[in-house]
């Protein structure tokens, strides 16, 4: 780990001023990902701006029935919050499957949004990785790629996005609020993370001098009947091979409203818009669920070690929707 300057800030204005005047600075919240990357010599900030004491720790109900979540809310606190458990259970479930209890007690919402890939080649500084070193190449393409993505990939990067929380937020039409010295802007969640294409090192729409201050969830009645299903190698702390965040509303055996996002298979949290389009107004049966899942996964590109994820994702989508239908989706 190389030397760096440490600065603790107590208000948002000071935080964004610091990052604006130090281009190689990084914000430190819970530190559960940044500190690891610094130890591995992947992140090399000249300054670390400690934002852990900023007043961004509240979960508030909005006048329209939505919820505003401060960027420094701990994952464990958010998972247990009554508003989240009752109105957006898929988010609570995703958080509880996302890490060990110790990590959830430290990790923040804002930090989780910026969590970087767990591709083994990204962490191996002797390997070629375009995400870590643009133009170097990608050893995962022909190497050990069991954990990599099948949706949204490019010839430059097939690394999957690791967050469980983000999959749920993608399904819930969340908005991300960010602030800089230029002011405040709001980014739709599904536009926040970028596809790798020719620039896999650019992972989000967040500018270098911007700070995430909050996440907002809209009022979304369908989310009351929602579920997060995670398939992984072991039941304890492990990243998803495939995960599904889904919400379903059924009226007289017909799909009235549906939201679906996939994890473990995409280079970003993957909103399954084609699945949603085909299910809207369709019979709420397994045949419809399979057909809709197939349409989304038609664009998937499997590699030598991860082709199994395509069929696993199809089955996980159907199983999740079936469970929602049978346990709470009927009018």
N, C-alpha and C positions, 0 to 999 in steps of 0.2 A: 504494500500500500504506500503510495507516494504522499508526501506532506501536503497539507491543505490548511486553509484558514477556516476557523469555526466562528459563526455568528449566530447568536440567539436573538430572535425578534419577538415582539409582543403585540404587534398590530399588522394588519394586512398591508397598509401603505408602506411601512418600512420594509416588509418582505419583498414587495414588487420593486421598490426602489433598489434594493440590494441586487436582485437578479438582473435588473436592467443595466446596472453599471459593472457587472461582473459576468460576462458571457459564459464563462466556464464554471459558473456556480450551479449547485444542485440543491433543491429543497429536501430537507429531512423531516419526515413525519414519524411514522413508527419505525422505519429503518429496516423492515424485514426483508426487503429486496435490495435496496441501495447499498447497504453495508456489505452484503454478500458480494455484490458486483465490484465494490471497491476492493475488497479483500482479494478477489480473483484478478485484479488489475484490468477489469473490463471498463468500469467507470473510473475516470481519473479527474474529478473536479478539483479546481484550484481553491474553491470555497464551498463549504457546506453551510447552508442557511437553515438553522433549526427553527421550524415553524410549529413545533409540538405544543406551544403555549398560546397559539392564536385562538381567538374566541369562535371556533368553527366546530363546536362539539355538540350541537343541539339537533334534535329531530323534532320538527314542528309541523303541525297540521296547517295547511293553507286554507284560505277562505273558500276556495272552489272544491275542497275535499281532497286535494292532492297532499303530498308530503314533501317537505324540504329537508334534506339531510346534509348537515355540515360535513365538509371534506375531512375533518379530523375525528369524526365519529369512529370509534373502534368497531371492528367487525363483530365482536362478541356482543357489544351493546346494541348494535343495529339488529342483529339476529333475534334478540330477546325482546325488542321493543313491541308493545301491544299493537301499535298502528301497523307495523310491518307484518306481524304474525297474523293479524286478522284480515287486512286489506290486500296484502301482497305476500301470501305465504310462500310463494315460489322463491322470493328473495331471501327470506329467513332460512329456508331449507338449503339453498345454494351456499349461503355463508357457513352453515353448520357442517357442510361436507367439504369445505374448501381448505381446511388446514387443521392442525392440532389446536387444542384449546389455548395453549400458551401463545401460539402465533396469532390467533384471533384476538387475544387480549391486547396485542401490540399493534397489529395491522390496522391501517386506516382506510376509509372509503376512497379518499383521493389517491393514496398510494396504490391501492388495488387496481384502480383504473390504469395506472402506468406500469403495472407489473410486466416484466419482460419475459420473453420466452424461456422455457426450460429445455430447449433443444440441446443435447449433449455437445454438439459441435460449437454452439455459441459459447459455452462455458470452457471449452478446451482451446486454449490460446495457441496450441500447436496445430490446430485444424484450420481448414479454410472455411470462412463464414462471411458472407456478404453483409450480414446484419451487423456484425462486429467490426469488420474491415471492408468497406465497400470496394468491389472490384476484385476481391480475393478469390471468389468462387464459393461453391457450396458442396461440402463433402457429404451432406445428408442425402443428396440426390441419388447417389449410388452406394451409399454406406448404410449404417444402421438407422433405419428410418421408421421403425415401428411406431414411435410416438408422434410422428409428424402429421401434417395436415393433408387433406384430400380436397378441400374446397378453398378457392381463392388463391391457389398457389401460382408461382411463376417459375421460370427456369433459373431464377436467382435466389429463391428462398421457398422452402416448404415447412418452415417452423410454425408450430401451432401456438395459438394464444392460450395461456395456462389458467386464466381466471375463471372461477365458478360464478362469483358475484356478477361479473360482467355479462355472462350469458343470460342471467335473469334480467338484468337491466336492459339488455337488448330487446327482450320480449316485452318489456313494460313501457316502451316508448319514453324512456327517461330523457331528461335534458341535463347537460353539464354546464355549470356556470363557471367561467374563468375570469380572472382579473389581471390587468397589467397597468403600467403607468398611462396607457392609452385609454383605459376605461374597462367596462365590463362587457362581455359577450356571452351568448348562450349557444351551445352546440348540440344538435340532436345526437343522441347517443350512437345511433347507427352510422353516423357520419364521422364520429370521433376517431375511431381506429381506421388506419389506411391499409389497403392491399399492398403487397410488396412490389409487384411489377418490376420496374428497373431500379427502384430505390428502397430496398428492404430495410435500410437503416432508419428511414423516416416512418415511425410506427403510428403516430397520432397527428391530429390537426393542431395540437397544442404548440404554440410558439415558444421559443426558448425563454422568453421573458414573461410568460404567463403562469399564474398560479391557479390551480383548481380550488374553488371556494365552496362549492355546493353541488349536490345532485338533486334534481326535482323529479318526483314521480307524479304523473297526471292522475286525476280521478279516473279509475278504470274498473268499472263494475265486474268485468269478466275475470279480473285478477283474483277475485275472492275464491274462485275455484281454479286453483293453479297448483302446479307441482314441479319439483326439480328432481330428475332421475339421473343418477350418475353411475356409469359403468367403469370400473377400475380394476386393476390387478389384485388389490387387496382392500379390505373394508376400512382399514385404518388410513392414516394420512397418505394419500397418493393422488396424483393428477389424473384427470379423466382420460380414458380411451375414447369414450363417447359420453356426452351428456345432453339432456333435453330439458329446456325450460318451456313449459306450456301452460296456457290458460284456455279454458273452454266453457262456452255457454251454449246449451242446447234447448231448443224449443220444439216440442212434439217430434222428437227423434230426428231433428234437422239441426245442423250446425248454424247457430245464430251469430256467434262471434268466436274468434280463435286468435291466439298469439302463440308463436313458436320460435324459439331460437335454439341453436345447436352449439355445443362446446366440444373440445377435444378433436374436432375434425376440420376446423377452419383456421386460417391464418389470423383471423379476427373473430370476435364473438359473432356468430353467424345467424342473422335473422332470416328465417325460412319463408320469404315472401311468396314464393311459388306454392309452397304447401298451404299457406293461409288462403291464397287466392282460390285454389281448387276445393278447399274444404268449405268455404263460405257458401251456405245454402245447400250443401250436400248432405246426404243421409249420414247420420252419425254411426257408421258401422265400420268394421275392420277393413272391408274392401275399399271404402273411401279413404280411410287412413293410409292404407298401403299405397294406393294410387297417388295420393298427394305426396307421400314421402318419396316415392320413386321419382316424381317429377323434379323435386328439389335436388335429389342426389344424382340426377342424370348428368349434371355438370362436374361431378366428382372425378378426380384423377388419382388413382391409386398407384403406389410404388411397390417395390418388391416386398417390403416388410409391413406395409400398412393397408394393403388392399382389403383386408378383412373388415376394416372400419366402415366401409360402405354398407355392407350387409348388416353389420352391427348397428349402425345408425338407423337404418330402415326399421329394424325390429324394435329399437328403443323408442322411436317416434310412435309406432303403433301401440306399444305397450303402455306408454305414458298417456296417450289420448284415450285408450280403452279404460284405463284406471280412472281418469277424470270423468269419463262418460258414466261409468258404473257407480261412482261414489259421490257425485255431486253436480253433474252437468245437466240434469234434467229440470225442466221448468215445472 
